[in-house]
Amino acid sequence: PRAAGAAAGSGGALSPPGAARPPAAASKWVRLNVGGTYFVSTRQTLCREPKSFLCRLCCQDGPELGSDKDETGAYLIDRDPTYFGPILNYLRHGKLIINKELAEEGVLEEAEFYNIASLVRLVKERIRDNENRTSQGPVKHVYRVLQCQEEELTQMVSTMSDGWKVEQLISIGSSYNYGNEDQAEFLCVVSRELNNSTNGIVKEPSEKAKVRPLPRGIGL
């Protein structure tokens, strides 16, 4: 036929019926059997960390590590598949995502086994941060009551620092009279977390928001 002649004339070769075609996608996709659970990923993803176990197992230029394959052609890896998900996802997008039901120590163990140094550092930092939060115990708050005039209110709020924040603003009417105008007075309740202070010492508010004596009968 004309189509066959054209192919032969151009140097092409026709495969006989039923002949196996070259596995074009075999060089891109990799199938892993981790502890009996199958995972499929690209060779590019698995080789993102050049010194990792996974890169050495299936690098394109020829694997450095030998591994058995099962009947489906998947690499056999005798590890817990429960903790392999965070490992694979980290190689995919570079973010550490651990479900609440997973122990971070388990992810760390697998990251060390697969020799992914950057992931090992991230997991260790997360474990250390969690331990620090636990050792601090429940968050405690310190409260202060600031008394100021209406014209001082905006400046006082804008200049507060050191972790102080406004909890409540209470108008107590006019206590001072300058000329023909009354000056409205306010009580401003502010707070801060105790564990944000240095060595448990809470600093006083800024100089522009000093605590003034409270009017009789007014308190927290």
Disulfide bonds with the S-S distance in Angstrom:
none
